[in-house]
C-alpha cells in the first residue's frame, strides 16, 4: 500500500465522515422502518446499475414506482421507463423475475426472506444464487443500501480504480470471478483495518472520492 496516498485518504475521510454516517443511517432506516416495497425498489435499482450510472438508474426506479409498474408491470411496460439504462430489455425481465421470486400469497416478502439469514455473507450468497441479475457486487450493494451489508465490499469500477491507485491491488481486473472478488474484498478489509475506516464508510468514501458525491 502507498503510505502517502493512505494518509491522504485518512485526511479526506475526516472531512467526509459525518456525511457518510448520515447516509448509512438512511440505509439502516430502510430496513428498520421501510416496507417491502421500499426494499424491492432498492433491489430493482441494484439490478439496473451494472454498466449504467446510478444517477440514471434511480430516477428510472422512481418513475416505475410512481406509476406502480415496478410492482405490477410486465417487462415490456417496465422497459419503456428504463431510459438510457444499458441492457434494459434483460434488466426489465430481471426485475419481474425478482418480484416473482419474493412474492408470497400476492405480497412482497423480502424482509421475511432476508431476515432468516444469520449474517450478510450468507444472504449475499443466497441472492447471487437465486436472483437473476445479481452478482456479488450487486447483491452486496443491495444489502448495504437496506442497512444489512456494511461490511461487504461493493467492487464497482470506481472502487477498483481507487484500490489500484492506493496499491491495494496490483491491477484492475477485467473480469471478477467469485475467487477474485473475495480476494479483493479481503484486501479491502485489510485496508479498512489499517486506516481505521469502517468498511461501509470506506466504500462510500472511495466512491465519493471518484464521483464527487455520496449517493447510493
N, C-alpha and C positions, 0 to 999 in steps of 0.2 A: 504494500500500500504506500501511496505517496504522502509523506508526512505533511508537507506544506499544504497540499490540497485538502487533507483531512482537517488540518487546523482551520483552514478557510471555511470548510463545511460546518464545523462546530460553531464558528463565529456567525455564519449565516443562519444557523439554527436558532441562535439566541434571539434573533430578530423576528423569526417566523413561528416560534414555539407557541405563543398564545393563540395565533390564528389556527394553527394545526390542532391544538387541543380543542378549540371550539368546533372545528369541522368534525373531528372524531366524536365529539359529544352529540353532534347532529346525527351521525350514523348510528350511534348506540340507541338514540331515541326511536329510530325507525323500528328496531327490534322490540324495545320496551313498550312503546305506545302505538306503533303503527299497525295497520290492518294487513291482512294477507294480500290485499290489492296493492298496498304500498310496497310490500316485499316483491310482489310479482313485477311491478314497474321497474324495480331495481334489477331484477333478473333479466327482464327483456332488454334493458339498457345495456347490460354486460354482454348479452348475445349480439347486440348491434356493433359493439366497439371494435372488434378485430378489423384492422386496416381502415378504420373510419374514425374521425375525430370525435371526441367526447362532446364537444360543443355543437356538433351537428346531430349526434345521436340522442342527446337528452331532449331537445325540442321535439324531435320525432316522437319520443315516448309521451311527451306532454300532449301533443296533438292526438295521438291514438287514445290516450286516456280521456281526453276531453270529449271525444265523440263515442266513447265506450268500445271502440273497435279493439282496443288492447285486450278486453275481456270477453268480447263476443264476435269479433270479426274473423272472417276466413282469410287465408293467406293472400288472396287476390285483393281484398279490401285493405288489408294492412300494408301491402306493397305500395299502394298509391301514396301513403303518408311518409314513406321512407326516402324522402328527398335527399339526394347526394350521399346516401349510405351505400357503400360498396357491397356487392353481392346481395342486394336487397331481396331478390327472389328467394334465395336459400334462407336468408335470415328471417323472412316473413314466415316461412314454413317452420323454422325452428321455434319461433315464438308460439305458434299454435300448438306444436308438439309439446313444448314445455308447459303450456297452460293445461293441456290434457293430462300431462304427467302428474300435475299437482292438484287435479280436480277430484274431489271425493263427494259423491252424492250431490253433484251440481254446484259445489262450492270449492274455492281455492283453499288448500290446507297446507300451505308452505310452512307455517310455524310448527305445526304438529309433526311434520316430517323432519325438519331440521332440528327440532328440539329433542329428538330421540338420539342424537349423536353425542358421544362422550367428549369429543374435542373437535376443534375446527378442521384438523387434518383428516379425520375420519369423514367429516361432512364433505370436505373437498373431494376426497376420493370417490364418494358416492355420486356427487354431482358430475364429475368427469365421466364416470362410467354410465350414468343414466340419463343425462340431459344433453340432447343433441345441441351442438354449437358451443359447448363449454369445454375448454381445455384447462390446464392448471392455472393459467393467468386469469381467464375469465371467471372460473369458479372462485379463486381467491379474491378477485375484485368484487364479486357479488357478496361474498361473506363479509369482507371488510366494509362494504357500503351499507350493510344491515347490522353492523356492530358486532359481528361474530368472528372476524378473522384478522385482527390487528397484527398478529404475529406471523401472518403468511406473507410471502413475497408476491408482488404483482409485477412480473417481469415483462413490462412493455418496452418499446424501443427507447423511450426516454430514460427509463431506469437502467437498462442495459448500457446505453451510451455513457451515462454518468458513472456506473460501476467500472466501466473500462477506463474512463478518464482518471478515476481515483486509484487505479491499479488493483482493484479488487478482482477483476477477471482479466485474462491475457488478451482476449479478443471478443468481439461481439458475434455471437453465434448466428449463423444464417437460419438454422432450424433449432428447435428446442425439444429434444426427447424428454421423457419423464426423468431419466437418469441425469441428464444435463440440467434440467430445470431445478431439480432438488439439490444438485451440487452447487449451483449458483445461489440458490436460496440459503444454503448452509454458509456460504461465504458472506452473504449479506447479513446474516445473523452475527457472524464474527465482526463485521464492520459495526453493527449496532452495539455489540458488547464493547468494542474498542473505543467507540466515541461516546458511549453513554446515551445515545439517541435511541429511544424505543423503536422497534420495527415499524409499527404503524405510523409513527412520526417520520421515520426515515423515508418511507415510500413517498409520502406527501411532500416531504422536503425536497427530495431529488426531482420529483415531478414539477414542483413549483420553480425549482432552480432552472429547469429546462424550458418551461412554458410561461413562467411569469405569473402564475396564479395557483391557488389551492382550490380545486374544483371537486371532481368525483372520481 
